[in-house]
Amino acid sequence: MKRFIISSLLVLLCRLNGLACGPMAPVHNYYMFSVFNPEYYSAGFEDRLYDFWKRYTGEKRTEAELRATGQDIWDYGDLFFGNGCRYIFQAAHRKHDKLMEHYIGMLVSYDHANSIVEDSWDYPTKDELANRSKVLRKIAEKAREKVNTRLAPQFCLLYMRANLQLERYQENYDFWNLRARKLPPSVFRDYCENLYANAQLHLGWAKDDEKLVRKACDIYARQGDELSLMWLLRNYRNAAGIRKIYSQDPNSPSLVYLIQQFVNGAQETVDQNGSREYIEWVGLPPTYEPDIDRFLTFSRQVVTEGRTRVPCLWLSAAAMLRYLKGDYRQAMADADRAVLANGSERMHDNARCIRLLVSTKCNSLTPEYTRYLRKEFEWLDAKSSENASLPDWEDYYALVKDRVASMNLIPKYRAEGRKEVALLLKGAIEPDWGYAFDRFNDDEPRHSAYSEYVASLDSLTADEMVGYARYLQSQPSDEFERYLISQNYRGRLYFTDYIGTKYLAEGRFAEALRYLKRVPMLYVNGYNDAYPRCSFDFTQPRWLVHQVDNDEGGYGEDYQLPVLAGNYRVDFCRDMLQLQSRYRLAGTDTLRRDLAYELAKRYYQASVYGDCWYISRYEVSWTDSARSWQMDFAQTAVNYLDTCLHYANGDFRMTEECLYAKAYILYNVATSGHWYWINWLTSEEVVRAYDELAAFYRQNRGRVDLYVTRCDVLRDYMDGNP
């Protein structure tokens, strides 16, 4: 049995909506309203069950350590319930626990009986189903005999599970009230209660008893069983449905779920400009302004009449909805009241988060307000640390911080001309803003090259980067700015190397060299995770020689990356400065031509299209190109090739190579990033280059080199342009 899964309403359901894989833009419109916590059911039940069996078996290993054993054990579910619960049975045998051995044997029999309907591709026969029912009845009978033993919680659950499979809902309803509800608190008791809710649900449907169905929903809501509620209450996620549930029970746990769904549906509707198809695709009810107004009127009535024990819930919902409507002043008043009103701890946290969001629309960036921002962000950090075991996408407090910063504060600071603070905010909200992946410098973490923060850093010019790096080392008078600086990575070597690389990419080699010379080789080798590539020769003509990583895909576990002897960026800058100086001082046409060709080779190799792209940047994609603030190395190479042609003075080989190189470069630039066929002949510059190369070829048909005669692009071009 791979998982110890309790069957509830979910046995009747299948998940209709799925998520498609594919590229997606960064998301920041996280839901602000979070008072219903499904983690208690989805993760809490399972974790508590595993904790019980870890205590019983004495298991101390983590799931990561289990995976490392190589025994096809991926988690605690595999360990405890795989292979016929063998691991638990062995522990019971060592303890001479005959009762537990008996229980495990019955559990395995139960699982085997259900396997014909759960795991088989084929429909079971009538005989197989009859035998299954016989086995389940026997299990239920034997388990019922043991419900007053030391393992009462386990046998009670097994009895109710067998009844569920036999569709004996009345028996489960009665058994809960007579015996299971008296069990001491435990994960087994909670599972039993979940089955009791299932029994109420089915009996309510059979008897057309809405009260029983409502009670089942309340149990699911209290336990955080979101999937069951998603189906059962799908028609109540609106103002009318909420009003109806409230009229039956002003403190129904189902109201917590319904109000959260309603408010988040309203947020999604606003965020997606009312697109019903997309809103329903993510599983929320589209919520438009008329229904929002009806809810606001009703929530005011609920708070006024005082029948609810959690006015914080209703006031915070009203605050968020008024915020979405643009009524910021009233939203702030509701949020202030919500924070002080009665409610659970999570409801108060939720109200405080909404108040923070609303405050961004009601305040200018005064010292008093930024002190408040620092206090609230530090509180969010503290709450996140309490949930450190959760992945980033499930940490409500981190997601609130992200949305408030990304969608409100960053635009606010930009509007006031404070680009550096907006950039700090981006760095501060990234869940994993730095990580060490080098061999030598564990204290020098790098930012992920694919993060929004690094994309923003990449958009800075070298001079702007200098100013930003200096700002990171400062101590501003503003408390919030000091907090943001403390949340960002400030490694001097990181920014020294980054600034030097930016100057290099802008073609300002002397300024680049001043920074890059200060970067120790220990650091350079630290980010050298592709040594063969980083040792390519930037003096080779890319149009004639393609350098490849011979070790690509051949790294074994024991492979040790060689150590670079020199900083390739420093070498490149020095070489370029020397060539540029000689080019400026060239006294003859021949020398100027030869130097121009050497410069063209280097510029193209260091461009995004060259083998040595890593010289001018840290990462490259197949759709990449030169940024608007960088020197276009590929175009600069073409310009130098034109200079070569100008000074060729009849040199056949130089003319041949320059014409070929120019056509090669322009073709690659025109077709870069296109995995499908495109008509590159629409580019006049490319057409002109191939016209010149084709004319040269036709005039010198017997003399041209093999690399020209074998060029498939040229042949195709000539076939179409005889």
N, C-alpha and C positions, 0 to 999 in steps of 0.2 A: 504494500500500500504506500504509494509515493507521497501522499499528503493526508493528513488527518483533517478532512473537510466535513464540516457539519452541513447537512442538507437543510435548507430552509426554503423560503419562497423561490430562491434562485434556481432550484431544480426545474422550475417552470419557464425560466427565462433564458434567452440567449442575447448576447450583446449585439445590438444592431449596428451601432456606430463604431467605426474603427479609425485609426489614424494612418494616413498614408505617409510613406517615406518620401523625402525629397527636400530640396533646399528651401529654407524658410528664412525670412528676415528676422532680426532680433525682436523679441517680444518684451514689452514693458507694461502692457495694460493688464497687470495681474489684478485679481479680484480683491478689493479692499474689505469686503464684508465677509468675515469668517468667524462664526460662532458655533457652527455645527461641525464637530470633529470626527470624521470617519476613520481616523487612524486607530481609534480604540477598537473598532471591529476588525478592519482589514489587517492591521499589523499587530494590534494589541492582543487579540485572541491567539494568534499564531505564536507570538513571542512568549506569551504567558504559558502556553501549552508546552513549548520547547523548554522553558525554564523548569517546568515540573519534571519533565523527563531527564533533563540535565542533572537535576538534584537527585533523582532516583538512581540514575546510572553512574553518577559521579563524573560525568563528562566535563572536561575543563577546556577542551580545544575550541578555538574560534572556527567559524565557517571557512575562513581563508586557510587555516591550518588543515581543515578537513579536505579541502580541494587539493592541497599540496601533497596529500598522501598517494595520489594516483590510483585510488580505488573506486573511481567513478562515483564519488560522493561529493555532491555540490553544495549541500546545505544540511541543516539539521533534519529536515523532512526526509531526505534520503537516508541519513544515518539511523534515525529512530524507526521509520515506517517502511523503509525499503527491505527487500529480501524477506518478506513475511515477518516484519518486526523482530528480526533475529537478534539485533543488538540489545533491545529491551529484554527479550526472553532470556538471553545469556546472563544479563545482570540479575534478573529475578532468580535464575537457577543458582547463581553464585550465592545469593542471599538466602537460598532455601525458602523462597517466597512462593509457596504452592498456589496461593490464592491469585497472585499476580500472573503466574504461569497460566492458570486457568483462564484469567481474563484476556491475556494476550492471545491465547488459542482461540477463544470465541471471537475476538476482534478480527483475527485473520480469516476465520470462517465467514464472518460478516462481509469482509472485503471480497472474498472469493465469490460469494453468492451474488454480489452486485456487479462483479466484473463482466458478466454476460450482457448487461444492459449499459454499462458505462464505458467499457474498453473495446468492445467487439465491433468490427466493421459489419458483421452480419446480424440480421434480425434473429433473436432467439426463437426457438421453436416453442410450441405450446407445452411440450413435455419439459423443456428447460425452464420455462417460466413457472410451471407447476412445482418443479423440484426446488426452484429458488424460493418460492413462497413457503414451501415446507421447511426449508432450512432456516429462513428468517423467523418463522413462527417458533421453531425450536430454540433459536437464539434468544428471542424475546422471553420465552418461558423460563429458560435457564438464568438469564440476566435478572428477571423479576425475583427469582429466589434469592439473589445475592444483594438486594438493594439495602439490606440492613447490616451488611458486613463492614469490615475495615475499608474496603474499596467501594463504599456506597456511591460516591460521586461518579466513578467510572462505570459502574454497572447501571446506574440510573440513566446515564447518557446512552449507553449501548442499548438499553431497553427502548428508550424513546426513538433512537435512530432506526431500530428494527421496525417499530410501529410506523414510523414515517414512510419507510419503503413499502410497508404493507397497506398504506393509506388508512391506518387506524387512528384517525385524528381525535375521535372522542376519547379513546384510551389515553392518548398523550395529554389531552386537556384535563382529564380526571387525575391522571398520575401526578401531574405538576402540582395540582392543588392539594392532593392527599400526601405526597411524599417529597417530590423533588424540590419544591419551594422551601422546605425545611433544611436543605443541605447547607453546610457552612459556606461562606463566600469562597469561590474558586472559579477557575476558568471552566471547569466542567459544569458547575451550576449555571454559569452564564450561557454556555452552549445549550443546556437544557431549557433555559428560559427562551432562547431563540426558537427552539422547536415548539415550545408552548405557544409562542406568537404565531408560528406556522399553523398550529392546530386551530387557534382562534380564527385565523384568516379563512381557512377552509370551511370551518363550521359556520362562520358568518356568511360566507358565500352560499353555502348549502341552505341555510335558514333565512337568507335575505335579512340578516341582522347586522345593520350598519354599526351598531355599538361594538360588537365583537371585532369587526374589521378595524375600527378606530383604535381599539385597545391594542391590537396587533401592531398597528402603525406606531403607536406610542412606544412599544417595546423596541421596535426596530430603530426608532429615533433615539431613544435613550442609549442604545448600544452602538449607535453610529453605523448602522447597516444601510449605507447610502444606496446601494444598488436595488435593494428591495423597495425602499421608499421612492426611488426614481420611477419605478413602475406603478406602485400602488397610489401614489399621490400626484401622478403626472397631470391630472386634470384640476388640481387644487393650487397650482403655483401661480395664482393670480389674486387680485384683491378680493374677488367674490369667494374664492375657495378659502382664503385665509379667514375671512369673516365667518364663514360657515363653521370651520373647525373651532374658532374662538367661541362661537355661540354654544358649542357643545361642551367645551372645556377651556376656560380662559388661560389655563396653564399647561395645556397639552404639549408634551415634548415635540410633537410633530410641527408645532408652530415655529420652532427654532429652525428646523430644516426648510420649511416653506418660505419663511421670511428671507432666509439667506438666498434661496433660489430666486425669489422675486427680485431682490435688490441686485444680485449679480446679473440676473437677466436684463435688468434695466441698464446696468453699466455696460454690458456687452452690446446692447441695442444702441446706446450712444456711441460707444467706441467703433462700432461697425456701421454707423450711419443708417441704422434701421434695417440692414440686410437680413431678412428673415431666414433665408437659406443658410447663411453662414452661422447665424446665432443658433439655429436648431441643430446644425451640424456639430457644434461643440457641446450640445446636450442641455442647453438652457432655454427657458421660455422667452420669446421676444416680448418685451415689456415696453409699451408705448405710453406717451404722456397722459392720455385720459385715465388709464388704469393707475398710473403713478399718482395722479391727483386723487383718485378714489381711495387709494391706500393712505395717503397723507391725511385725508379727512378722517378716516377710520382710526388711524394710529393716534391722532389727537384725542379722539373719543375714548380710546382704550386707556390712555395715560390718565385722562381726567377722571374716569369713573373708578379707577383704582382697584380693579378686580385682578389684574395681573401681578404676579410676584416679581416680574422682571421688567419694569418699565425701561431699564437701560436698553433692552433689546429693541423696543419700539422706537425710542428716541434716537438711537444711533442709526436705525434704518431710515427714519425720517431725515436725519442729517445728511446721510449719503444720497438719498433721492433728491433732496433740495440742492445739494451740490451739483448733481448731474443736470438739474434744471437750470443751473446758473444763479440760483437764489443764495448767494454765498453768505450774506449776513444772517439770514434765518437759519441756514445750515450750521453756522458757527454757534448760534444760540442753542440749537437743538443738541449739538455735540457737547457743549459745555454742560448742559443739563444731564446728558446721558452719562458722562463720566462720573457724576455725583449720585446717580440713581441706583436703585437696587438691581443686582444682576450677578451672574457668575463671574469668576475671575477672567475667563476668556471674553465674556461680553464687555467687561470694563476695558480690557486690552484692545478689543475691537473698537470701542468708542474712542479710546485715546488715539488710535491710529487714524480714524476718520477725522478727528479734530485736527491732527497734524496735516492731513491732506487739505482740509478746508482752509486752514490757516494760511496756506501758500497763496490763496486768492484774496485774502483779506488784509495782508500786511505788506509793507515795503521792507526792503532789506536794511532796516535800522539796526544799530548795535543791540538794542533790547530784543528785537525779533531773532537775530542770529544767535543770541545767547539761548533763546528758547529752542531753536533748531538744534544746537549742540546738545542740549539736555535730552531732547527727544531722540536724536540719533544714537546717543550713548545708551539710552534705555532700550532701543531696538536691538543694539548690539548685545546688551546683557541678556535680553530675552532669547536672542538667537543662540547664544552660548549655552543656554539651558536646553536647547534642542539640537545640540551639536551632532547627535547621532542621525538626524534626519538629513536626507539629501537636500541640496540647495533649493530644488524646485518644490519641496514640501515645507520649507521653513517660511511660515506666514510672515514673520517679522522681517526677514530679509527681503521678501517680495514686496512688502509695504515700502520699505526703504528704497527699493529699486524704482517702484512706480512714482513715489513722491519726488525722488531726485530726477528721474529721466523725463517724466512728462510734465513736471511743474517747475522744479527749482532750476534745472539746467536751462530751460528756455528763459526763465526769469533773470538769471545771471547774464545770459547772453544779451538779452534786451538792454541790460544796463552796461553793456560793454565790458563785462568781467569774464572774458573768455578763459582766463587761467583758472578761475574758481569753477566754472562749468566743467573744465577738463578734470580738475580735482574730484569733482562729484562723480564723474564717470569712473575714475580709478577707484574711488572709495566703495562703490556699490558692486564692483565685480566680485563674485563669490570666491574666486581663487585668483587674486590679482597678481600673484607671483609664484613661481615655482623653480626649484633648482633642478636642472637636468644635466649639469656638466660634471665632469669627473674630478675637477680640481677645486672648484669654488662653491661649495655648498652654502656659503654665506652670501653668495651673489645670485639671488634668484632672478629669473627672466620672466617677463610678462608673456602670456600666450600670444603668439603672433596673430591669432585669429580673433582676438577679443576686440570689442568696440573701443576700449580705451587705447589700445595700440593702433587701431585704425585712425583714431583721432590724433595720436602722436604722429602718425605717419603723414597726416595732412598739414602738419606744421612745417614751415620753412626752417632751414638751419638756424637762422637768426632768431626766429620765434622760439625754437627749441632751446637755444641758449638762455633766453629770458625765462622760459618755464622752468628749466633746471635750476636756475638761480633762485627763482621764487620758491621751489621745493625746499631749498636749504634755509629759507628765511623764517622769521617769527613774526607774522602779521599781528596787528593789534586786535583784529577781529577773532573772537573765540571760536566761531564756527570754522573759519578758515584754518586756524591752528589745528582743530580737530581733524579736518579733511586732510591736511598735510600729514598728520600722524597716521592716517589710514592708507596712505599711498607709499609705494616703494620709492626710495630715494637714493639707491645705490649710485655712488659717484662714478664708478667704472662703467656701469650700465649706460648712464647718460653721456659720459665722455665718449664712449665708443659709438653711441647712437648719433651724437652731434657730429663727430668726425665722418661717419658714414653719410649723413645728410649733406654735409658740405661736399663730399666726394660726388654724390649723386647730382649735385648742382653744378659740377664741373669746377668747383673752387678748391683745387687740389692743395694749394699752399695752406689755406685755412684748415682744410681737412687734416693735413699732416700734423699741424700743431696739436690737434686733439688725439689723433690715432697713435702718435709716438708715445703718448703717456699711458697707453693700454698695455699692460704686461702680457707676455706670451702665455703665462699661466692662465690668464683670463681668455685669451684668444683660443687656446686649445680647449678651454672649457666648453665653448659653444661649437667646437668643431666636431659635429656628429656625422660628417660626410667627408672624411679626409681625402679620398681619391678625387672628389669633385673640387675640393678647395685647393688641390695641388695642380689643377689644370694650368696650362700655359696660356696666359693672356696675350702673348705675342703671335700666336698662331692665327692664320686667316680662317675664320669660321666658315667661309664659303667654300673652302677647299678641304678643311680638316675638321672632322667632328670628333671631339674628345668624349669618351664614355667612361662611366664608372665600371671598371672591370670586375669590381667586387660586389656589385649590386646584387642583392638577394643571396649573397654567399656568406654572410656573417653567421658564425655559429655562436653557441653560448660562451665559448672560451676566446672568441675573437677580441683582440686588443687593438683599438684604434692607434695608428702611429701618431707621433707627436710632430706638429709642424715646427719647422726651424725658424720661420720668420712670419711676420704679419703680412699677408698678401695684400691688404689694403694699403699699408705703408709702402710696400714694394711698388704697387701700381701708381700711387701718387708721385713717388720719386721718379719713376720712369716717365710718367706723363709730363712732369715739370721739366725734366731734362729735354725731352723731345720738343716740347712747346718752345723752350728757350732756343734750341738749335733751329727750329723751324722759323722763328722770328728773325734769326740772324743769318739764315741761309743766304749764301752769296751767289748761288747758281740755280738755274731752273731745274737742273737734274737733281741737285740736293734737296731743293724744296719739294720736288715731286716725290722723291723717295721717302722723305720725312712725312709728307702728307699721307702716303700709303701706310706707313707704320702707325701713325695716329689713327687712321681709319680702322685698322685691324683692332687696336686696343679699345677704341670707343665702342665698336660693335660687340666685341667679346664681353664688355662690362655692361652692355644694355640688357634689358629683360629678355632679349631674343638670343643672347650669346650663351656659350658654354660657361662663361665666368660671371654670370649674372650676380652671384653671391658677393661680388666685390662692391656693388653699389646698393645692395639691399639685403635684408635678412630672409625674406621669403619671396617666392614668385608663383604666380598661377598661370595657367595656359591662356587666360584671357587678359593678362596683364599688359600694361603699356607705361610709358613714361608719364609721371604726374605733371600737372601744369606748372608747378613750381620747380621742377627738376630740369636739368638739361636733357634734351632728347638726344641720347647718345647715338641712336640708330640714324637719325637725321643728320647729326653732326658727322657721322662716318660717311654718309652719302655726300655731304658737302666737301669733305676732304678728298673723296674719290673724284668729284668733279674737278678739284684742283689738280689732281694727278693727271686727269685727261687733258686739262688745259696745258700742262707742261710736259705732256708725253713726247712731243716733238718727233712723232713717227716711230717711237719705240713700240714694236709690234706686241711683245709679251706684256708690257705694262698696260697698253691699251686694251688688250684682250682680257687681262685679269681684272682691270678696273670696270670694264663694261659688264663682265659677268658678275662681279661682286655687287655692283650697283643694282642690277636686275634682281639678284638673289635677295638682297636686303629689302628692297621695296616690295617684292612678292611676299616675303615672310611677314613683313609688317601688315600688309593688306589682308592676309589670310589668317593672322594670329587670332586664336580664340574661336575658330569656326571648325567644328568637327564635321559639319555638313558642307556640301559643295556651294561655293559662292562665285559669282561672276566678278573676279578681280579685275577684269578688263575695263570695268567702269571707272577705274582710277587712271586719270590721264597721265600721271607721273609714272605709273607702272607700265602702261602701254608704250609710252615714249622710251622707257628704258629697254623694253623688249624689242621695240622697233630698231633701236640703235644696235642691240646685240645681234638681232637677226640680220640686219644689213651687213654688219661686220662678218658674220658667219658666211653669208652668201658670197661676199667679195673675196673671202679667204678660205674657201671650202677645203682646200687641200692642206692648209697650214695650221688650222686651229687645233688646239689641244683636245685630248679625249674628254676632259671634264666639261667642255662646251658641247662636243658632238653627242655626248651621252645624256645631256640635260633633257629630261622628259618634259619639263615645263616649256622649254624653248621649242622642242619638237612639236608639242601640241599647239603652241602659238603660231609656229610657221605653217602648220597644216591648215589652220584657220585663216591665215593671212598670207596666201601664196604670193 
